[in-house]
């Protein structure tokens, strides 16, 4: 009974949306409401249509290889690594230890670095110019230029954005050591390492002997 009510409400909602679309004048059906400029207010320059198309094309050109690479190359390797962590080592460091440090130290520091490169640089420009958006920065939508305390708060928020991830890495470093040390090798079948690529011969022999 509950499913029938939900389906009925969904049908009514879709029907109402279709009716509203049909009743809307054709020239306004696919048009988004545009923000209204207020007289005496300064606004940042907006991207032109060509610039927006270029941004979308560049974004797709960057995102598509990353998504495909993760899905068909990096993801299978990551799954294999996680399922056979004790079989791997790097420069004599156990795969279990590498995993915890990578998860709780490496990943937060990588995010902090990206924040510093993108958000931090924008924050510096905002603080230098004393306004947000900063001078010469184009926007996708109509954006009012703000100065004073608001601009300073936005600028410092951008500059300090990497700090939370750095704090996570500092907190995670000792915990990663504790969690990697608590791994029990007795619960893992090292015979699986014969079919696992990536483990060194020396490491494999040592584990097999164990």
N, C-alpha and C positions, 0 to 999 in steps of 0.2 A: 504493500500500500504506500509506504513511504517513497519507494522508487518511482511509482506512478505519479505521485504529487510533484516530485522533483522534475521528472520528464515533462509534465504538463506546464510547470512554471518556466522551464527552459524554452519550450515551444512558444509560449506566450511572449517571452522576452524577445526571441528571434523575430516573431511576427510583428511586435511593436517596433523593433529596429528597422525592419523592412518597410513598414508603413511610413515611418518617419523619413526614411531615405527617399521613398517615392514622392512624398509630399514636399520635400525640399526642392526649391528651384534648381534646374540642371546646372546652372552656372555656379551654384554654391555647394553642390553635393560633395565634391572632393576637395573643397577649399577649407583650410584651417583658419580659424579666427586669428586675425593679425592684431598684435598689440598696438595701442594707440599712443602716439607721441604726445607728450605734454609740453606745452609751450614754456620756454625758459629753462628746460632741463637738458643737460648735455648727455649725449649717448655715444657709445663706442661704435666704430665702423663695423658693418656687418660683411660677412663673406658674400661675394656675388654667386650667382647660380653656377657659373663655370668653376669657381673655386670650391664650391660644395661638392660638385661632381668629382673634381680632382681629389678632394679629401677622401670621399667614399672609395674611389678607385685605389688610392694608395693604401687605405686601411684594409681593403679586401686583398690587395696584393701581398700585404704583410701577414694578415691573419690566416689566409688560406694555406700557405705552406706550413705555418706553425701548427694549425689544427690537423692537417693531413699527416705531418711528421709525427705528431704526438699519437694520433690514432693508429697509424700503421707501422711505426718504427719504435718510438720511445715507450709507448704504453705497454706493448708486449714485453719489452726488455725490463721495464719497471716491475711488472707483475712477476716475471721470472726471478728477478732479483729479490723481491720481497718474500717469495715462497721458498727461496733457497739461500737465505742470508748467510748461514754458517758456511756455505760452500765457497763463498767469495772472500777475497781479501785484496787489499791494495797497499803495496809497500809494507807488508807485514801487519797491517791493521785489519782486524776482523770486520767482516761485512756487517755484523750486528752493531758494532761500534760506529761504523760509518753511517749506517742507516739512522741511528738516533741523533747523531751530530748533524747529519744532513737535514733531518726533519725539524729539529729544535734550535739549530744554530745557523746552518747554511741557508735554509729557506727564508727565515726572518731577515738575515743580513742581505740577501738578494732583493727582497721586497724593499728594505730600507734604502738600498742603493738606487733602485728604480724611482722611489719617492724623491730621493735627493736630486736625481738627474732631471726629473720632470716637474714635480711640484715645488721642490726647493728652488730651482732656478726661476720659476715663475714668481715665487714669493719674494725673492731678492729684487726682481724687477719692480714688483708692486711697492716694496718698501723704498726703493730708489726714486720712483716716480711719485710716490705718495698718493696713488690712485689705483682703483680696481674697476675695470680692466686697465692694465698699464698702457702707457702711450704706444700707439701703433698696434695694439693687440686687437685683432678682429674677432667677432663673436658670431655664433650661428643664429642667435635671436636678438631681438632688440634689448640691449642691456644698458641700464643707466650707469653713468660713471659716478663712483662714490669716492669721496676723499675723507681725510681726517681719521677719526678713531676706527671707523669701520674698515677703511683700507688697511690701517696698521694691524688690526686683528686678523684680517684675511691674509695679509702678508706673512705675519708670524706663524699663523696656523699652517701655511704652506711650508715655511722654512723648517718648522719643528715636526713636520709630518713623519720623518724617518725615526724619530726618537722612540715611539712605542715599539716598533719592530726591533730596534737595538736593545731595548729593555727586555723583550721576549728572548732574544739571543743570549743576553747576560744571564737571565733566569734559567734558560734551558741548558746552558753548558754544564753545570754541575749535575743537573737532573739526567742529562743524556749519559753521563758517566755512570750514574747510579743504575739506570735502567739497563745499560749495556752490560754492566757487571753482574746484574741479577739474572742474566740469561743462563738457563740450564742446558748444557750440551747433552745431558743424558736423555732428554725428551726428543732429540732430533735423530733421524735415521741418516747417517752419513753415506749410506750406500746410494742414496739419490744423487750424490755429487758426481758420480761417474757419468751421468747423462746431462750434466749441467755445464754449459759453456761459461767461461769467464773465470773459473777458479784456477789458480796457479798449480803447477805440478807439485811443487814443494808443499803448498798448503794442503792439496788433496791427499798426498801421501801421509802427511802428519795426521790428518783427520781420520783417514782410513785405519791407521795404526791404532788410533785411540778407540 
